[in-house]
């Protein structure tokens, strides 16, 4: 997407086996701020999987009226 001259705001992967709950909450809030800045939210969901945190972020984007698109059709839940 960057090569299409889009600004990409993506979450960073963490490799820590156990994260401090305070840090987890702070990272979640940081991701919501990325959604605030976005014109569109694209969900990268290999195999259609969408976890609990991503569901919250989709709901947040929907509440803001941001378009949400998926790289893979979501799996039925």
N, CA, C and O atoms as a Maestro MAE file, in Angstrom:
{
 s_m_m2io_version
 :::
 2.0.0
}

f_m_ct {
 s_m_title
 :::
 protein
 m_atom[308] {
  # First column is atom index #
  i_m_mmod_type
  r_m_x_coord
  r_m_y_coord
  r_m_z_coord
  i_m_residue_number
  s_m_chain_name
  s_m_pdb_residue_name
  s_m_pdb_atom_name
  i_m_atomic_number
  :::
  1 25 0.817 -1.200 0.000 1 A "UNK " " N  " 7
  2 3 0.000 0.000 0.000 1 A "UNK " " CA " 6
  3 2 0.859 1.261 0.000 1 A "UNK " " C  " 6
  4 15 0.480 2.280 -0.577 1 A "UNK " " O  " 8
  5 25 2.003 1.187 0.642 2 A "UNK " " N  " 7
  6 3 2.900 2.340 0.637 2 A "UNK " " CA " 6
  7 2 3.322 2.685 -0.781 2 A "UNK " " C  " 6
  8 15 3.456 3.861 -1.121 2 A "UNK " " O  " 8
  9 25 3.537 1.657 -1.621 3 A "UNK " " N  " 7
  10 3 3.914 1.905 -3.001 3 A "UNK " " CA " 6
  11 2 2.792 2.553 -3.804 3 A "UNK " " C  " 6
  12 15 3.025 3.114 -4.874 3 A "UNK " " O  " 8
  13 25 1.567 2.469 -3.275 4 A "UNK " " N  " 7
  14 3 0.435 3.175 -3.879 4 A "UNK " " CA " 6
  15 2 0.317 4.582 -3.309 4 A "UNK " " C  " 6
  16 15 -0.682 5.269 -3.523 4 A "UNK " " O  " 8
  17 25 1.357 5.005 -2.576 5 A "UNK " " N  " 7
  18 3 1.447 6.327 -1.966 5 A "UNK " " CA " 6
  19 2 0.428 6.544 -0.856 5 A "UNK " " C  " 6
  20 15 -0.013 7.668 -0.616 5 A "UNK " " O  " 8
  21 25 0.061 5.464 -0.186 6 A "UNK " " N  " 7
  22 3 -0.816 5.560 0.985 6 A "UNK " " CA " 6
  23 2 0.043 5.586 2.236 6 A "UNK " " C  " 6
  24 15 1.066 4.904 2.306 6 A "UNK " " O  " 8
  25 25 -0.364 6.363 3.215 7 A "UNK " " N  " 7
  26 3 0.302 6.348 4.513 7 A "UNK " " CA " 6
  27 2 -0.267 5.169 5.277 7 A "UNK " " C  " 6
  28 15 -1.480 5.071 5.463 7 A "UNK " " O  " 8
  29 25 0.597 4.281 5.715 8 A "UNK " " N  " 7
  30 3 0.166 3.060 6.382 8 A "UNK " " CA " 6
  31 2 0.505 3.158 7.868 8 A "UNK " " C  " 6
  32 15 1.667 3.324 8.239 8 A "UNK " " O  " 8
  33 25 -0.507 3.054 8.701 9 A "UNK " " N  " 7
  34 3 -0.345 3.018 10.155 9 A "UNK " " CA " 6
  35 2 -0.685 1.615 10.593 9 A "UNK " " C  " 6
  36 15 -1.855 1.232 10.593 9 A "UNK " " O  " 8
  37 25 0.311 0.847 10.963 10 A "UNK " " N  " 7
  38 3 0.089 -0.555 11.296 10 A "UNK " " CA " 6
  39 2 0.550 -0.838 12.714 10 A "UNK " " C  " 6
  40 15 1.489 -0.210 13.203 10 A "UNK " " O  " 8
  41 25 -0.108 -1.786 13.378 11 A "UNK " " N  " 7
  42 3 0.363 -2.166 14.712 11 A "UNK " " CA " 6
  43 2 1.699 -2.897 14.596 11 A "UNK " " C  " 6
  44 15 1.978 -3.556 13.595 11 A "UNK " " O  " 8
  45 25 2.505 -2.769 15.621 12 A "UNK " " N  " 7
  46 3 3.778 -3.470 15.646 12 A "UNK " " CA " 6
  47 2 3.581 -4.823 16.300 12 A "UNK " " C  " 6
  48 15 2.797 -4.964 17.238 12 A "UNK " " O  " 8
  49 25 4.286 -5.798 15.806 13 A "UNK " " N  " 7
  50 3 4.255 -7.122 16.429 13 A "UNK " " CA " 6
  51 2 5.182 -7.106 17.641 13 A "UNK " " C  " 6
  52 15 6.259 -6.511 17.608 13 A "UNK " " O  " 8
  53 25 4.757 -7.752 18.683 14 A "UNK " " N  " 7
  54 3 5.613 -7.878 19.859 14 A "UNK " " CA " 6
  55 2 5.952 -9.351 20.025 14 A "UNK " " C  " 6
  56 15 5.125 -10.225 19.763 14 A "UNK " " O  " 8
  57 25 7.152 -9.609 20.455 15 A "UNK " " N  " 7
  58 3 7.575 -10.990 20.608 15 A "UNK " " CA " 6
  59 2 7.766 -11.361 22.066 15 A "UNK " " C  " 6
  60 15 8.279 -12.439 22.369 15 A "UNK " " O  " 8
  61 25 7.362 -10.484 22.971 16 A "UNK " " N  " 7
  62 3 7.492 -10.789 24.393 16 A "UNK " " CA " 6
  63 2 6.498 -11.881 24.753 16 A "UNK " " C  " 6
  64 15 5.332 -11.796 24.367 16 A "UNK " " O  " 8
  65 25 6.935 -12.917 25.492 17 A "UNK " " N  " 7
  66 3 6.024 -14.014 25.823 17 A "UNK " " CA " 6
  67 2 4.868 -13.565 26.726 17 A "UNK " " C  " 6
  68 15 3.747 -14.051 26.578 17 A "UNK " " O  " 8
  69 25 5.129 -12.657 27.646 18 A "UNK " " N  " 7
  70 3 4.089 -12.155 28.553 18 A "UNK " " CA " 6
  71 2 4.256 -10.651 28.663 18 A "UNK " " C  " 6
  72 15 5.325 -10.162 29.029 18 A "UNK " " O  " 8
  73 25 3.201 -9.924 28.346 19 A "UNK " " N  " 7
  74 3 3.249 -8.475 28.438 19 A "UNK " " CA " 6
  75 2 2.556 -8.007 29.707 19 A "UNK " " C  " 6
  76 15 1.561 -8.590 30.138 19 A "UNK " " O  " 8
  77 25 3.082 -6.967 30.289 20 A "UNK " " N  " 7
  78 3 2.478 -6.327 31.458 20 A "UNK " " CA " 6
  79 2 1.074 -5.852 31.066 20 A "UNK " " C  " 6
  80 15 0.922 -5.218 30.022 20 A "UNK " " O  " 8
  81 25 0.049 -6.137 31.868 21 A "UNK " " N  " 7
  82 3 -1.319 -5.715 31.528 21 A "UNK " " CA " 6
  83 2 -1.444 -4.206 31.315 21 A "UNK " " C  " 6
  84 15 -2.252 -3.770 30.494 21 A "UNK " " O  " 8
  85 25 -0.673 -3.415 32.027 22 A "UNK " " N  " 7
  86 3 -0.712 -1.963 31.828 22 A "UNK " " CA " 6
  87 2 -0.202 -1.621 30.430 22 A "UNK " " C  " 6
  88 15 -0.768 -0.762 29.753 22 A "UNK " " O  " 8
  89 25 0.864 -2.290 29.998 23 A "UNK " " N  " 7
  90 3 1.393 -2.075 28.660 23 A "UNK " " CA " 6
  91 2 0.400 -2.538 27.598 23 A "UNK " " C  " 6
  92 15 0.234 -1.871 26.577 23 A "UNK " " O  " 8
  93 25 -0.253 -3.657 27.823 24 A "UNK " " N  " 7
  94 3 -1.256 -4.164 26.875 24 A "UNK " " CA " 6
  95 2 -2.365 -3.128 26.679 24 A "UNK " " C  " 6
  96 15 -2.765 -2.853 25.548 24 A "UNK " " O  " 8
  97 25 -2.863 -2.552 27.784 25 A "UNK " " N  " 7
  98 3 -3.911 -1.517 27.681 25 A "UNK " " CA " 6
  99 2 -3.396 -0.286 26.935 25 A "UNK " " C  " 6
  100 15 -4.103 0.278 26.100 25 A "UNK " " O  " 8
  101 25 -2.169 0.126 27.235 26 A "UNK " " N  " 7
  102 3 -1.597 1.303 26.573 26 A "UNK " " CA " 6
  103 2 -1.437 1.062 25.070 26 A "UNK " " C  " 6
  104 15 -1.714 1.953 24.267 26 A "UNK " " O  " 8
  105 25 -0.992 -0.136 24.690 27 A "UNK " " N  " 7
  106 3 -0.856 -0.458 23.267 27 A "UNK " " CA " 6
  107 2 -2.220 -0.482 22.579 27 A "UNK " " C  " 6
  108 15 -2.348 -0.054 21.432 27 A "UNK " " O  " 8
  109 25 -3.230 -0.980 23.276 28 A "UNK " " N  " 7
  110 3 -4.586 -0.976 22.723 28 A "UNK " " CA " 6
  111 2 -5.089 0.441 22.485 28 A "UNK " " C  " 6
  112 15 -5.704 0.721 21.456 28 A "UNK " " O  " 8
  113 25 -4.827 1.331 23.431 29 A "UNK " " N  " 7
  114 3 -5.219 2.734 23.270 29 A "UNK " " CA " 6
  115 2 -4.462 3.387 22.116 29 A "UNK " " C  " 6
  116 15 -5.033 4.165 21.351 29 A "UNK " " O  " 8
  117 25 -3.182 3.067 21.997 30 A "UNK " " N  " 7
  118 3 -2.379 3.603 20.907 30 A "UNK " " CA " 6
  119 2 -2.962 3.180 19.558 30 A "UNK " " C  " 6
  120 15 -2.999 3.967 18.613 30 A "UNK " " O  " 8
  121 25 -3.409 1.946 19.484 31 A "UNK " " N  " 7
  122 3 -3.990 1.471 18.222 31 A "UNK " " CA " 6
  123 2 -5.296 2.200 17.907 31 A "UNK " " C  " 6
  124 15 -5.586 2.471 16.742 31 A "UNK " " O  " 8
  125 25 -6.081 2.517 18.927 32 A "UNK " " N  " 7
  126 3 -7.308 3.288 18.688 32 A "UNK " " CA " 6
  127 2 -6.974 4.682 18.161 32 A "UNK " " C  " 6
  128 15 -7.716 5.230 17.346 32 A "UNK " " O  " 8
  129 25 -5.868 5.255 18.619 33 A "UNK " " N  " 7
  130 3 -5.464 6.573 18.114 33 A "UNK " " CA " 6
  131 2 -5.087 6.467 16.641 33 A "UNK " " C  " 6
  132 15 -5.316 7.403 15.875 33 A "UNK " " O  " 8
  133 25 -4.504 5.323 16.235 34 A "UNK " " N  " 7
  134 3 -4.204 5.108 14.813 34 A "UNK " " CA " 6
  135 2 -5.506 5.094 14.013 34 A "UNK " " C  " 6
  136 15 -5.577 5.661 12.922 34 A "UNK " " O  " 8
  137 25 -6.520 4.451 14.554 35 A "UNK " " N  " 7
  138 3 -7.820 4.413 13.882 35 A "UNK " " CA " 6
  139 2 -8.391 5.820 13.782 35 A "UNK " " C  " 6
  140 15 -8.986 6.171 12.763 35 A "UNK " " O  " 8
  141 25 -8.218 6.633 14.827 36 A "UNK " " N  " 7
  142 3 -8.670 8.035 14.779 36 A "UNK " " CA " 6
  143 2 -8.058 8.773 13.584 36 A "UNK " " C  " 6
  144 15 -8.729 9.576 12.935 36 A "UNK " " O  " 8
  145 25 -6.789 8.497 13.299 37 A "UNK " " N  " 7
  146 3 -6.077 9.177 12.215 37 A "UNK " " CA " 6
  147 2 -6.398 8.626 10.829 37 A "UNK " " C  " 6
  148 15 -6.166 9.301 9.826 37 A "UNK " " O  " 8
  149 25 -6.923 7.422 10.766 38 A "UNK " " N  " 7
  150 3 -7.101 6.725 9.489 38 A "UNK " " CA " 6
  151 2 -8.313 7.225 8.708 38 A "UNK " " C  " 6
  152 15 -9.313 7.658 9.280 38 A "UNK " " O  " 8
  153 25 -8.190 7.149 7.384 39 A "UNK " " N  " 7
  154 3 -9.339 7.371 6.498 39 A "UNK " " CA " 6
  155 2 -10.088 6.064 6.277 39 A "UNK " " C  " 6
  156 15 -11.293 6.060 6.025 39 A "UNK " " O  " 8
  157 25 -9.362 4.960 6.376 40 A "UNK " " N  " 7
  158 3 -9.929 3.633 6.156 40 A "UNK " " CA " 6
  159 2 -9.174 2.656 7.046 40 A "UNK " " C  " 6
  160 15 -7.984 2.831 7.309 40 A "UNK " " O  " 8
  161 25 -9.871 1.631 7.505 41 A "UNK " " N  " 7
  162 3 -9.242 0.589 8.315 41 A "UNK " " CA " 6
  163 2 -9.265 -0.694 7.495 41 A "UNK " " C  " 6
  164 15 -10.327 -1.168 7.092 41 A "UNK " " O  " 8
  165 25 -8.083 -1.247 7.255 42 A "UNK " " N  " 7
  166 3 -7.973 -2.508 6.519 42 A "UNK " " CA " 6
  167 2 -7.551 -3.588 7.494 42 A "UNK " " C  " 6
  168 15 -6.549 -3.454 8.197 42 A "UNK " " O  " 8
  169 25 -8.316 -4.642 7.525 43 A "UNK " " N  " 7
  170 3 -8.066 -5.743 8.446 43 A "UNK " " CA " 6
  171 2 -7.247 -6.810 7.737 43 A "UNK " " C  " 6
  172 15 -7.674 -7.363 6.724 43 A "UNK " " O  " 8
  173 25 -6.074 -7.092 8.274 44 A "UNK " " N  " 7
  174 3 -5.226 -8.159 7.751 44 A "UNK " " CA " 6
  175 2 -5.529 -9.384 8.605 44 A "UNK " " C  " 6
  176 15 -5.118 -9.467 9.762 44 A "UNK " " O  " 8
  177 25 -6.247 -10.324 8.023 45 A "UNK " " N  " 7
  178 3 -6.752 -11.468 8.780 45 A "UNK " " CA " 6
  179 2 -6.547 -12.769 8.014 45 A "UNK " " C  " 6
  180 15 -7.487 -13.314 7.435 45 A "UNK " " O  " 8
  181 25 -5.299 -13.267 8.014 46 A "UNK " " N  " 7
  182 3 -5.032 -14.516 7.288 46 A "UNK " " CA " 6
  183 2 -6.001 -15.625 7.678 46 A "UNK " " C  " 6
  184 15 -6.235 -15.879 8.860 46 A "UNK " " O  " 8
  185 25 -6.546 -16.267 6.683 47 A "UNK " " N  " 7
  186 3 -7.483 -17.352 6.926 47 A "UNK " " CA " 6
  187 2 -8.841 -16.883 7.422 47 A "UNK " " C  " 6
  188 15 -9.696 -17.707 7.747 47 A "UNK " " O  " 8
  189 25 -9.053 -15.578 7.487 48 A "UNK " " N  " 7
  190 3 -10.331 -15.048 7.936 48 A "UNK " " CA " 6
  191 2 -10.449 -14.852 9.434 48 A "UNK " " C  " 6
  192 15 -11.475 -14.371 9.915 48 A "UNK " " O  " 8
  193 25 -9.415 -15.215 10.182 49 A "UNK " " N  " 7
  194 3 -9.476 -15.118 11.651 49 A "UNK " " CA " 6
  195 2 -9.499 -13.657 12.100 49 A "UNK " " C  " 6
  196 15 -8.744 -12.823 11.599 49 A "UNK " " O  " 8
  197 25 -10.385 -13.369 13.058 50 A "UNK " " N  " 7
  198 3 -10.437 -12.057 13.697 50 A "UNK " " CA " 6
  199 2 -10.550 -12.290 15.195 50 A "UNK " " C  " 6
  200 15 -11.518 -12.882 15.671 50 A "UNK " " O  " 8
  201 25 -9.554 -11.820 15.931 51 A "UNK " " N  " 7
  202 3 -9.529 -11.998 17.376 51 A "UNK " " CA " 6
  203 2 -10.354 -10.952 18.115 51 A "UNK " " C  " 6
  204 15 -10.909 -10.031 17.516 51 A "UNK " " O  " 8
  205 25 -10.417 -11.120 19.413 52 A "UNK " " N  " 7
  206 3 -11.224 -10.247 20.266 52 A "UNK " " CA " 6
  207 2 -10.792 -8.780 20.180 52 A "UNK " " C  " 6
  208 15 -11.636 -7.892 20.059 52 A "UNK " " O  " 8
  209 25 -9.489 -8.522 20.241 53 A "UNK " " N  " 7
  210 3 -9.009 -7.134 20.185 53 A "UNK " " CA " 6
  211 2 -9.353 -6.502 18.839 53 A "UNK " " C  " 6
  212 15 -9.757 -5.340 18.779 53 A "UNK " " O  " 8
  213 25 -9.194 -7.263 17.767 54 A "UNK " " N  " 7
  214 3 -9.513 -6.731 16.438 54 A "UNK " " CA " 6
  215 2 -11.006 -6.469 16.308 54 A "UNK " " C  " 6
  216 15 -11.408 -5.500 15.664 54 A "UNK " " O  " 8
  217 25 -11.831 -7.316 16.908 55 A "UNK " " N  " 7
  218 3 -13.286 -7.066 16.886 55 A "UNK " " CA " 6
  219 2 -13.620 -5.741 17.568 55 A "UNK " " C  " 6
  220 15 -14.462 -4.982 17.088 55 A "UNK " " O  " 8
  221 25 -12.953 -5.470 18.693 56 A "UNK " " N  " 7
  222 3 -13.169 -4.182 19.385 56 A "UNK " " CA " 6
  223 2 -12.741 -3.024 18.491 56 A "UNK " " C  " 6
  224 15 -13.425 -2.003 18.426 56 A "UNK " " O  " 8
  225 25 -11.619 -3.178 17.807 57 A "UNK " " N  " 7
  226 3 -11.133 -2.115 16.940 57 A "UNK " " CA " 6
  227 2 -12.059 -1.897 15.747 57 A "UNK " " C  " 6
  228 15 -12.262 -0.759 15.323 57 A "UNK " " O  " 8
  229 25 -12.617 -2.965 15.206 58 A "UNK " " N  " 7
  230 3 -13.583 -2.837 14.109 58 A "UNK " " CA " 6
  231 2 -14.816 -2.097 14.598 58 A "UNK " " C  " 6
  232 15 -15.320 -1.209 13.910 58 A "UNK " " O  " 8
  233 25 -15.306 -2.453 15.775 59 A "UNK " " N  " 7
  234 3 -16.472 -1.764 16.343 59 A "UNK " " CA " 6
  235 2 -16.172 -0.284 16.549 59 A "UNK " " C  " 6
  236 15 -17.027 0.565 16.298 59 A "UNK " " O  " 8
  237 25 -14.962 0.026 17.005 60 A "UNK " " N  " 7
  238 3 -14.553 1.422 17.212 60 A "UNK " " CA " 6
  239 2 -14.540 2.164 15.875 60 A "UNK " " C  " 6
  240 15 -15.060 3.276 15.778 60 A "UNK " " O  " 8
  241 25 -13.953 1.558 14.854 61 A "UNK " " N  " 7
  242 3 -13.911 2.181 13.533 61 A "UNK " " CA " 6
  243 2 -15.322 2.388 12.985 61 A "UNK " " C  " 6
  244 15 -15.620 3.438 12.416 61 A "UNK " " O  " 8
  245 25 -16.188 1.392 13.156 62 A "UNK " " N  " 7
  246 3 -17.572 1.520 12.699 62 A "UNK " " CA " 6
  247 2 -18.279 2.666 13.420 62 A "UNK " " C  " 6
  248 15 -19.024 3.427 12.801 62 A "UNK " " O  " 8
  249 25 -18.047 2.788 14.726 63 A "UNK " " N  " 7
  250 3 -18.682 3.859 15.507 63 A "UNK " " CA " 6
  251 2 -18.237 5.241 15.017 63 A "UNK " " C  " 6
  252 15 -18.986 6.213 15.117 63 A "UNK " " O  " 8
  253 25 -17.017 5.317 14.489 64 A "UNK " " N  " 7
  254 3 -16.507 6.581 13.951 64 A "UNK " " CA " 6
  255 2 -16.910 6.795 12.498 64 A "UNK " " C  " 6
  256 15 -16.636 7.849 11.923 64 A "UNK " " O  " 8
  257 25 -17.564 5.791 11.898 65 A "UNK " " N  " 7
  258 3 -17.965 5.893 10.501 65 A "UNK " " CA " 6
  259 2 -16.821 5.670 9.523 65 A "UNK " " C  " 6
  260 15 -16.899 6.089 8.368 65 A "UNK " " O  " 8
  261 25 -15.743 5.004 9.983 66 A "UNK " " N  " 7
  262 3 -14.600 4.722 9.110 66 A "UNK " " CA " 6
  263 2 -14.902 3.477 8.280 66 A "UNK " " C  " 6
  264 15 -15.413 2.496 8.820 66 A "UNK " " O  " 8
  265 25 -14.600 3.490 6.989 67 A "UNK " " N  " 7
  266 3 -14.776 2.273 6.202 67 A "UNK " " CA " 6
  267 2 -13.819 1.182 6.690 67 A "UNK " " C  " 6
  268 15 -12.658 1.452 6.996 67 A "UNK " " O  " 8
  269 25 -14.318 -0.039 6.758 68 A "UNK " " N  " 7
  270 3 -13.524 -1.186 7.187 68 A "UNK " " CA " 6
  271 2 -13.533 -2.197 6.046 68 A "UNK " " C  " 6
  272 15 -14.597 -2.607 5.581 68 A "UNK " " O  " 8
  273 25 -12.344 -2.598 5.596 69 A "UNK " " N  " 7
  274 3 -12.226 -3.615 4.557 69 A "UNK " " CA " 6
  275 2 -11.328 -4.732 5.080 69 A "UNK " " C  " 6
  276 15 -10.577 -4.554 6.039 69 A "UNK " " O  " 8
  277 25 -11.426 -5.871 4.434 70 A "UNK " " N  " 7
  278 3 -10.707 -7.074 4.875 70 A "UNK " " CA " 6
  279 2 -9.865 -7.621 3.744 70 A "UNK " " C  " 6
  280 15 -10.288 -7.602 2.588 70 A "UNK " " O  " 8
  281 25 -8.665 -8.115 4.066 71 A "UNK " " N  " 7
  282 3 -7.846 -8.782 3.067 71 A "UNK " " CA " 6
  283 2 -8.395 -10.179 2.786 71 A "UNK " " C  " 6
  284 15 -8.255 -10.687 1.673 71 A "UNK " " O  " 8
  285 25 -9.015 -10.799 3.782 72 A "UNK " " N  " 7
  286 3 -9.639 -12.103 3.627 72 A "UNK " " CA " 6
  287 2 -11.042 -12.021 4.226 72 A "UNK " " C  " 6
  288 15 -11.252 -11.358 5.242 72 A "UNK " " O  " 8
  289 25 -11.977 -12.684 3.605 73 A "UNK " " N  " 7
  290 3 -13.348 -12.697 4.136 73 A "UNK " " CA " 6
  291 2 -13.315 -13.254 5.552 73 A "UNK " " C  " 6
  292 15 -12.722 -14.307 5.789 73 A "UNK " " O  " 8
  293 25 -13.949 -12.553 6.506 74 A "UNK " " N  " 7
  294 3 -13.939 -13.062 7.895 74 A "UNK " " CA " 6
  295 2 -14.606 -14.425 8.009 74 A "UNK " " C  " 6
  296 15 -15.595 -14.714 7.336 74 A "UNK " " O  " 8
  297 25 -14.036 -15.252 8.877 75 A "UNK " " N  " 7
  298 3 -14.628 -16.563 9.157 75 A "UNK " " CA " 6
  299 2 -15.910 -16.363 9.947 75 A "UNK " " C  " 6
  300 15 -16.004 -15.438 10.753 75 A "UNK " " O  " 8
  301 25 -16.909 -17.229 9.721 76 A "UNK " " N  " 7
  302 3 -18.127 -17.123 10.540 76 A "UNK " " CA " 6
  303 2 -17.792 -17.419 11.992 76 A "UNK " " C  " 6
  304 15 -16.983 -18.297 12.292 76 A "UNK " " O  " 8
  305 25 -18.434 -16.662 12.900 77 A "UNK " " N  " 7
  306 3 -18.154 -16.923 14.323 77 A "UNK " " CA " 6
  307 2 -19.355 -17.453 15.049 77 A "UNK " " C  " 6
  308 15 -19.282 -17.721 16.248 77 A "UNK " " O  " 8
  :::
 }
 m_bond[307] {
  # First column is bond index #
  i_m_from
  i_m_to
  i_m_order
  :::
  1 1 2 1
  2 2 3 1
  3 3 4 2
  4 3 5 1
  5 5 6 1
  6 6 7 1
  7 7 8 2
  8 7 9 1
  9 9 10 1
  10 10 11 1
  11 11 12 2
  12 11 13 1
  13 13 14 1
  14 14 15 1
  15 15 16 2
  16 15 17 1
  17 17 18 1
  18 18 19 1
  19 19 20 2
  20 19 21 1
  21 21 22 1
  22 22 23 1
  23 23 24 2
  24 23 25 1
  25 25 26 1
  26 26 27 1
  27 27 28 2
  28 27 29 1
  29 29 30 1
  30 30 31 1
  31 31 32 2
  32 31 33 1
  33 33 34 1
  34 34 35 1
  35 35 36 2
  36 35 37 1
  37 37 38 1
  38 38 39 1
  39 39 40 2
  40 39 41 1
  41 41 42 1
  42 42 43 1
  43 43 44 2
  44 43 45 1
  45 45 46 1
  46 46 47 1
  47 47 48 2
  48 47 49 1
  49 49 50 1
  50 50 51 1
  51 51 52 2
  52 51 53 1
  53 53 54 1
  54 54 55 1
  55 55 56 2
  56 55 57 1
  57 57 58 1
  58 58 59 1
  59 59 60 2
  60 59 61 1
  61 61 62 1
  62 62 63 1
  63 63 64 2
  64 63 65 1
  65 65 66 1
  66 66 67 1
  67 67 68 2
  68 67 69 1
  69 69 70 1
  70 70 71 1
  71 71 72 2
  72 71 73 1
  73 73 74 1
  74 74 75 1
  75 75 76 2
  76 75 77 1
  77 77 78 1
  78 78 79 1
  79 79 80 2
  80 79 81 1
  81 81 82 1
  82 82 83 1
  83 83 84 2
  84 83 85 1
  85 85 86 1
  86 86 87 1
  87 87 88 2
  88 87 89 1
  89 89 90 1
  90 90 91 1
  91 91 92 2
  92 91 93 1
  93 93 94 1
  94 94 95 1
  95 95 96 2
  96 95 97 1
  97 97 98 1
  98 98 99 1
  99 99 100 2
  100 99 101 1
  101 101 102 1
  102 102 103 1
  103 103 104 2
  104 103 105 1
  105 105 106 1
  106 106 107 1
  107 107 108 2
  108 107 109 1
  109 109 110 1
  110 110 111 1
  111 111 112 2
  112 111 113 1
  113 113 114 1
  114 114 115 1
  115 115 116 2
  116 115 117 1
  117 117 118 1
  118 118 119 1
  119 119 120 2
  120 119 121 1
  121 121 122 1
  122 122 123 1
  123 123 124 2
  124 123 125 1
  125 125 126 1
  126 126 127 1
  127 127 128 2
  128 127 129 1
  129 129 130 1
  130 130 131 1
  131 131 132 2
  132 131 133 1
  133 133 134 1
  134 134 135 1
  135 135 136 2
  136 135 137 1
  137 137 138 1
  138 138 139 1
  139 139 140 2
  140 139 141 1
  141 141 142 1
  142 142 143 1
  143 143 144 2
  144 143 145 1
  145 145 146 1
  146 146 147 1
  147 147 148 2
  148 147 149 1
  149 149 150 1
  150 150 151 1
  151 151 152 2
  152 151 153 1
  153 153 154 1
  154 154 155 1
  155 155 156 2
  156 155 157 1
  157 157 158 1
  158 158 159 1
  159 159 160 2
  160 159 161 1
  161 161 162 1
  162 162 163 1
  163 163 164 2
  164 163 165 1
  165 165 166 1
  166 166 167 1
  167 167 168 2
  168 167 169 1
  169 169 170 1
  170 170 171 1
  171 171 172 2
  172 171 173 1
  173 173 174 1
  174 174 175 1
  175 175 176 2
  176 175 177 1
  177 177 178 1
  178 178 179 1
  179 179 180 2
  180 179 181 1
  181 181 182 1
  182 182 183 1
  183 183 184 2
  184 183 185 1
  185 185 186 1
  186 186 187 1
  187 187 188 2
  188 187 189 1
  189 189 190 1
  190 190 191 1
  191 191 192 2
  192 191 193 1
  193 193 194 1
  194 194 195 1
  195 195 196 2
  196 195 197 1
  197 197 198 1
  198 198 199 1
  199 199 200 2
  200 199 201 1
  201 201 202 1
  202 202 203 1
  203 203 204 2
  204 203 205 1
  205 205 206 1
  206 206 207 1
  207 207 208 2
  208 207 209 1
  209 209 210 1
  210 210 211 1
  211 211 212 2
  212 211 213 1
  213 213 214 1
  214 214 215 1
  215 215 216 2
  216 215 217 1
  217 217 218 1
  218 218 219 1
  219 219 220 2
  220 219 221 1
  221 221 222 1
  222 222 223 1
  223 223 224 2
  224 223 225 1
  225 225 226 1
  226 226 227 1
  227 227 228 2
  228 227 229 1
  229 229 230 1
  230 230 231 1
  231 231 232 2
  232 231 233 1
  233 233 234 1
  234 234 235 1
  235 235 236 2
  236 235 237 1
  237 237 238 1
  238 238 239 1
  239 239 240 2
  240 239 241 1
  241 241 242 1
  242 242 243 1
  243 243 244 2
  244 243 245 1
  245 245 246 1
  246 246 247 1
  247 247 248 2
  248 247 249 1
  249 249 250 1
  250 250 251 1
  251 251 252 2
  252 251 253 1
  253 253 254 1
  254 254 255 1
  255 255 256 2
  256 255 257 1
  257 257 258 1
  258 258 259 1
  259 259 260 2
  260 259 261 1
  261 261 262 1
  262 262 263 1
  263 263 264 2
  264 263 265 1
  265 265 266 1
  266 266 267 1
  267 267 268 2
  268 267 269 1
  269 269 270 1
  270 270 271 1
  271 271 272 2
  272 271 273 1
  273 273 274 1
  274 274 275 1
  275 275 276 2
  276 275 277 1
  277 277 278 1
  278 278 279 1
  279 279 280 2
  280 279 281 1
  281 281 282 1
  282 282 283 1
  283 283 284 2
  284 283 285 1
  285 285 286 1
  286 286 287 1
  287 287 288 2
  288 287 289 1
  289 289 290 1
  290 290 291 1
  291 291 292 2
  292 291 293 1
  293 293 294 1
  294 294 295 1
  295 295 296 2
  296 295 297 1
  297 297 298 1
  298 298 299 1
  299 299 300 2
  300 299 301 1
  301 301 302 1
  302 302 303 1
  303 303 304 2
  304 303 305 1
  305 305 306 1
  306 306 307 1
  307 307 308 2
  :::
 }
}
